[in-house]
């Protein structure tokens, strides 16, 4: 079977050129904006073990920048998107993503 693709010009920009395009920002329809979401996707590629994101206070922590000091109250959602990448090709180790919850209610 032969595949025929017509000649199409492809637009290219030089790597040093910055292109700015103004866009309107609008709220998402529905109820997506009413439920707080714990969104963990940065860094997307995980190379080493460690805390990716925490809502605990940063004081006294080894990596303070990983802690947001934002306690969730009531319902919230969790979204996580990460890729495991090894330094050695063919290393098929498993990436475990753990979520720890703490309820700091005083008795």
Secondary structure, 3 states (H helix, E strand, C coil): CCCCCCCCCCCCCCCCCCCCCCCCCCCCCCCCCCCCEEEECCCCEECCCCCCCECCCCCCCCCHHHECCCCCCCCCEEEECCEECCCCCCCCCCCCCCCCCCCCCCC
